[in-house]
């Protein structure tokens, strides 16, 4: 498969260094879809990216589908090119381990084994390097946003107390667990095109394409890599058009395109709960973590297999939670044996949550394989009680995520207005 623009980071840097002369030379050999601050996006780049999006969401790669995708993909490439330029300008470096963790989360969220995402993409004829480059841009952009926000990112004690007061006022009200795919409209003349693009995405979702996979590829919201999951939100925190729509949606339903400021939202209803009436299961657990060299190419090798086998054999001898402390110490106490009280509802990925929900007390779990090591867990106690308000740390994280999302929209708008973007 021909290399997409996301797989050309080194070329882009070289072109920026060389100036417009190199770009002009490139333009002579390919049709130009757009130029962003002198950096060329070719029609070939757009078609390759459109093919990636079509294949990854289960669309048949037909000329009609590609034609519907191309206008929106061009805008995506423009925005992501602006993001890459800002990442380079600020000298942001994304660690390979962060990319590996993001890939792990995508695999776990879609019930794929380690390396399963790579194999699925290869079977579809898609370069895995394209996804890696896309993830690098997403993570790097988050680092840029944290730099821009600086000290203003962290909420004050007063911010947290104000949020608590607002939460107290919501007791008895309904909250909605939603996932979103956001399709931006950066130019009013592109509204109809964006709407058609959103309709095409919804068509594939109705045919069974997994929402988290489609969100990771199509959504332009900051939480795209998390499958678009917004968590539980009250109606007061939703756009009025979204709020009006979700109140009538059953669990599992997918909305039609909803016009919101800046674009269209596609929303999936994941569930609802009434604040203050739901039950919360808190677990006391013990864990043993055995590190090994990072998994490469998504495959467990002999070194990792040896560590997994050693841990499984040792864990079989554990008769109760008291034995887990010594076992974890024998593997170096890399992670604490007792992580503290665990809210079952907050455990991710869903597969791990299911393991803890069904694991008998005093029994060791199956090995949980990750990029850098393997874990076995034992549930020591379960306590179910009416759910309390979120902790201060959880509230702070919500405030931070909200600030990052707002800054992302503002900064990208500023970059668009400050840049020279042409579409021949």
C-alpha positions in Angstrom: 0.0 0.0 0.0 1.3 3.5 -0.8 2.4 5.6 2.1 -0.2 8.1 3.4 0.5 11.6 4.7 0.6 10.3 8.2 3.4 7.9 7.4 5.4 10.7 5.9 6.5 12.6 9.1 10.1 12.5 8.1 9.3 13.7 4.6 7.2 16.5 6.1 10.0 17.7 8.4 12.5 17.6 5.5 10.1 19.6 3.3 9.7 22.2 6.0 13.4 22.5 6.4 14.0 22.7 2.6 11.3 25.3 2.1 8.9 25.7 -0.8 11.4 24.6 -3.4 11.0 21.0 -2.4 7.3 21.4 -2.1 7.1 22.8 -5.6 9.0 19.9 -7.0 6.7 17.5 -5.3 3.6 19.4 -6.7 4.9 18.8 -10.2 4.5 15.0 -9.7 1.2 14.9 -7.9 -2.1 16.7 -8.0 -2.5 19.0 -5.0 -5.6 18.6 -2.6 -4.4 21.4 -0.2 -1.3 23.3 0.9 -0.9 24.1 4.6 1.7 26.7 5.3 3.7 25.5 2.3 3.2 21.8 3.2 1.5 19.8 0.4 -1.3 17.4 0.8 -1.8 15.5 -2.4 -4.9 13.9 -3.8 -3.1 10.6 -3.4 -2.7 11.3 0.3 -6.4 12.0 0.5 -7.4 8.8 -1.4 -5.0 6.7 0.7 -6.4 8.1 3.9 -10.0 7.7 2.7 -9.2 4.0 1.9 -7.9 3.6 5.4 -11.0 5.0 7.0 -13.3 3.0 4.8 -11.5 -0.3 5.4 -11.1 0.3 9.2 -14.8 0.9 9.7 -16.0 -1.9 7.5 -17.0 0.1 4.4 -16.6 -1.4 1.0 -14.0 0.6 -0.8 -16.0 1.7 -3.8 -15.6 4.8 -5.9 -18.9 6.1 -4.4 -17.7 5.6 -0.8 -14.4 7.2 -1.5 -16.1 10.1 -3.2 -18.2 10.7 -0.1 -15.2 10.4 2.2 -12.7 12.7 0.3 -14.0 16.2 1.2 -14.1 15.4 4.9 -10.8 13.5 4.8 -9.2 16.5 3.2 -10.3 18.7 6.1 -9.1 16.0 8.6 -5.6 16.0 6.9 -5.5 19.8 7.0 -6.3 19.9 10.7 -3.9 17.1 11.5 -1.2 18.7 9.5 -1.7 21.9 11.5 -1.4 19.8 14.7 1.8 18.1 13.5 3.3 21.4 12.7 2.5 22.8 16.1 3.9 19.6 17.7 7.1 20.1 15.8 7.2 23.8 16.6 7.0 23.0 20.4 9.6 20.2 20.2 7.1 17.7 21.6 8.4 14.1 21.5 5.9 11.2 22.0 7.5 8.2 23.7 7.0 4.9 21.9 5.7 3.4 25.2 2.8 5.8 25.1 1.9 4.7 21.6 2.0 1.1 22.7 -0.3 1.8 25.6 -2.8 3.5 23.3 -2.8 0.5 20.9 -3.3 -1.8 23.9 -6.4 0.2 24.9 -7.8 0.0 21.4 -7.3 -3.7 21.3 -8.7 -4.3 24.8 -11.8 -2.1 24.0 -12.5 -4.2 20.9 -11.8 -7.6 22.5 -8.7 -8.2 20.4 -5.6 -10.1 21.7 -2.2 -8.4 21.9 -1.2 -7.9 18.2 -4.7 -8.5 17.0 -5.1 -5.0 15.7 -1.9 -5.2 13.6 -3.1 -8.5 12.1 -6.5 -7.2 11.4 -5.0 -4.2 9.6 -2.5 -6.3 7.6 -5.3 -8.6 6.5 -7.1 -5.6 5.2 -4.0 -4.3 3.4 -3.5 -1.3 5.7 0.0 -0.3 6.9 0.2 -0.4 10.6 2.6 2.5 10.5 -0.3 4.7 9.4 -2.1 4.0 12.6 1.0 4.5 14.7 1.6 7.9 13.1 -2.0 8.9 13.7 -1.8 8.0 17.4 1.5 9.9 17.7 -0.2 13.0 16.4 -3.2 12.6 18.8 -0.9 12.1 21.8 1.5 14.9 20.8 -1.5 17.2 20.4 -2.6 16.5 24.0 0.9 17.4 25.2 0.7 20.6 23.3 -2.6 21.5 25.0 -1.1 20.8 28.4 1.8 23.1 27.5 -0.6 25.9 26.4 -2.8 25.6 29.5 0.2 25.5 31.9 -0.7 26.3 35.5 -4.3 26.9 34.5 -4.8 23.2 33.7 -4.9 22.1 37.4 -8.1 23.0 39.2 -8.0 24.8 42.5 -9.6 23.6 45.7 -12.3 26.2 45.0 -12.9 24.7 41.5 -13.3 21.3 43.0 -15.7 22.5 45.8 -17.8 24.3 43.2 -18.0 21.1 41.2 -19.1 19.2 44.3 -21.8 21.7 45.0 -23.1 21.2 41.4 -23.0 17.5 41.8 -25.0 17.6 45.0 -27.6 19.6 43.2 -27.9 16.8 40.7 -28.8 14.0 43.2 -32.0 12.4 42.0 -31.5 13.5 38.4 -30.7 11.2 35.5 -27.2 11.1 33.9 -26.5 9.7 30.5 -23.5 7.5 29.5 -22.7 8.6 26.0 -20.1 8.0 23.3 -19.6 10.5 20.5 -18.2 10.9 17.0 -17.6 14.6 16.2 -17.5 15.7 12.5 -16.3 19.3 12.3 -17.6 22.0 10.0 -14.9 24.6 9.7 -16.4 26.4 6.7 -20.2 27.1 6.3 -19.9 26.0 2.7 -18.8 22.6 3.9 -21.9 22.0 6.0 -23.7 19.7 3.5 -20.5 17.8 2.8 -20.0 17.1 6.6 -23.6 16.1 7.0 -23.2 13.5 4.1 -20.0 12.3 5.7 -21.8 11.8 9.1 -24.7 10.0 7.3 -22.1 7.6 5.7 -20.6 6.9 9.1 -24.0 6.2 10.7 -24.8 3.8 7.9 -21.7 1.7 8.7 -22.5 1.8 12.4 -26.0 0.4 11.7 -24.3 -2.4 9.7 -22.4 -3.4 12.8 -19.1 -1.4 12.6 -17.9 -1.1 16.3 -18.5 2.4 17.6 -15.1 2.7 19.4 -13.2 1.7 16.2 -15.2 4.2 14.1 -14.7 6.9 16.7 -11.0 6.4 16.8 -10.8 6.8 13.1 -13.4 9.4 12.2 -14.0 11.5 15.3 -12.2 14.9 15.6 -13.0 15.1 19.3 -10.1 14.9 21.8 -11.4 11.6 23.2 -11.3 9.8 19.9 -8.7 7.3 21.0 -10.9 6.4 23.9 -13.6 5.3 21.6 -15.4 8.6 22.0 -16.6 7.7 25.5 -17.9 10.8 27.3 -18.7 9.0 30.6 -21.9 9.8 32.5 -23.1 13.4 32.0 -26.2 15.4 33.2 -28.3 17.1 30.6 -27.0 20.4 31.8 -23.5 19.6 30.5 -24.8 18.6 27.0 -25.4 20.8 24.0 -29.2 21.6 24.0 -29.6 19.7 20.7 -27.8 16.7 22.1 -29.8 16.8 25.3 -33.1 16.9 23.5 -32.1 13.9 21.4 -30.6 11.6 24.1 -33.7 11.8 26.4 -35.6 9.6 24.0 -32.9 7.2 23.1 -32.8 3.6 24.4 -29.6 1.9 25.5 -27.5 1.0 22.4 -29.2 3.4 20.1 -27.2 5.6 17.7 -28.4 9.1 16.8 -28.8 10.8 13.5 -26.3 13.6 12.9 -26.9 16.3 15.6 -25.9 19.9 14.7 -23.8 21.4 17.4 -21.5 24.4 17.5 -18.6 23.6 15.2 -20.0 20.6 13.5 -22.1 17.5 13.8 -22.2 14.9 16.7 -23.1 11.3 16.3 -24.1 9.9 19.7 -24.5 6.4 21.0 -26.4 5.8 24.2 -24.4 3.4 26.4 -26.7 3.6 29.5 -28.3 5.8 32.1 -28.4 6.0 35.9 -30.1 8.2 38.5 -27.6 10.1 40.7 -27.7 9.0 44.3 -29.8 5.9 43.7 -27.3 3.6 42.0 -25.2 1.0 43.9 -21.4 1.1 44.0 -19.3 -2.1 44.3 -15.9 -1.5 46.0 -13.3 -4.2 45.9 -10.3 -4.9 48.1 -7.8 -6.7 45.9 -4.2 -7.9 45.9 -2.2 -8.0 42.7 1.1 -9.5 41.6 2.9 -7.9 38.7 5.8 -9.6 36.9 7.7 -7.4 34.4 9.2 -8.5 31.2 10.9 -6.8 28.2 8.2 -4.8 26.2 6.3 -6.8 23.6 7.4 -6.0 20.1 5.3 -6.4 16.9 2.3 -7.3 19.1 3.6 -10.8 19.7 4.4 -12.5 23.0 8.0 -13.9 22.5 9.9 -16.5 24.5 11.1 -14.1 27.1 7.6 -12.9 27.9 6.2 -16.4 27.8 8.8 -17.6 30.3 7.7 -14.8 32.8 4.0 -15.6 32.3 4.6 -19.3 32.9 6.6 -18.6 36.0 4.0 -16.3 37.5 1.1 -18.7 36.7 3.0 -21.5 38.4 3.8 -19.5 41.5 0.3 -18.0 41.8 -1.3 -21.4 41.9 0.3 -21.9 45.3 -1.4 -18.8 46.8 -4.0 -19.9 49.3 -5.3 -16.4 50.1 -4.7 -12.7 50.0 -1.9 -12.9 52.6 0.2 -15.0 50.2 0.0 -12.3 47.5 2.3 -9.9 49.3 5.2 -12.3 49.4 4.5 -13.4 45.8 4.6 -9.8 44.6 7.8 -9.2 46.5 9.4 -12.1 44.8 8.8 -10.3 41.5 10.3 -7.1 42.7 7.3 -5.1 44.0 7.2 -3.2 40.8 3.6 -2.3 41.4 2.1 -2.2 44.9 0.4 -5.4 46.0 -2.6 -3.4 47.5 -3.7 -0.6 45.1 -6.3 0.6 47.6 -10.1 0.4 47.3 -11.2 -0.2 43.7 -14.5 1.1 42.3 -15.6 -1.7 40.1 -17.5 0.6 37.7 -14.3 2.6 37.0 -12.2 -0.4 36.1 -11.0 -0.5 32.4 -10.9 -2.1 30.0 -14.4 -3.8 30.2 -12.9 -7.2 30.0 -10.9 -6.6 33.1 -14.0 -5.3 34.9 -15.8 -8.5 34.0 -12.9 -10.6 35.4 -13.1 -8.8 38.8 -16.9 -8.9 38.9 -17.0 -12.7 38.5 -13.7 -13.7 40.3 -14.5 -15.7 43.5 -13.0 -14.2 46.7 -9.7 -15.7 47.5 -9.1 -17.2 44.0 -6.3 -16.0 41.6 -7.4 -14.7 38.2 -6.1 -15.7 34.8 -2.9 -13.9 33.8 -3.7 -10.4 32.4 -1.1 -9.8 29.7 0.0 -6.2 29.0 2.7 -4.5 27.0 5.3 -4.4 29.7 4.4 -7.3 32.1 1.7 -9.7 33.3 -0.6 -9.4 36.3 -2.6 -11.8 38.4 -5.2 -10.5 40.8 -7.1 -11.9 43.8 -10.3 -10.3 45.2 -10.1 -10.2 49.0 -13.5 -8.6 49.7 -16.5 -6.9 48.0 -18.7 -4.2 49.4 -21.8 -2.9 47.7 -23.4 0.3 49.0 -25.2 3.3 47.5 -22.9 5.2 45.3 -21.1 8.3 46.8 -20.0 11.4 45.1 -16.8 11.1 43.1 -13.5 11.6 44.9 -11.6 14.9 44.7 -9.1 13.3 42.3 -12.0 12.1 40.0 -13.6 15.5 40.0 -10.2 17.1 39.3 -9.8 14.8 36.3 -13.2 15.7 34.9 -12.4 19.4 35.2 -9.0 18.9 33.5 -10.6 16.9 30.6 -13.1 19.7 30.1 -10.5 22.4 30.0 -8.3 20.4 27.5 -11.3 19.9 25.2 -12.1 23.6 25.2 -8.5 24.5 24.6 -8.2 22.0 21.7 -11.1 23.6 19.9 -9.8 27.2 20.5 -6.2 26.4 19.6 -7.1 24.6 16.4 -9.4 27.5 15.4 -6.5 29.9 16.0 -4.1 27.9 14.0 -6.5 27.8 11.1 -6.9 31.5 11.2 -3.2 32.2 11.4 -2.2 29.7 8.7 -2.1 30.0 4.9 -4.3 27.1 3.7 -5.2 26.8 0.0 -7.3 24.3 -1.9 -6.6 24.4 -5.6 
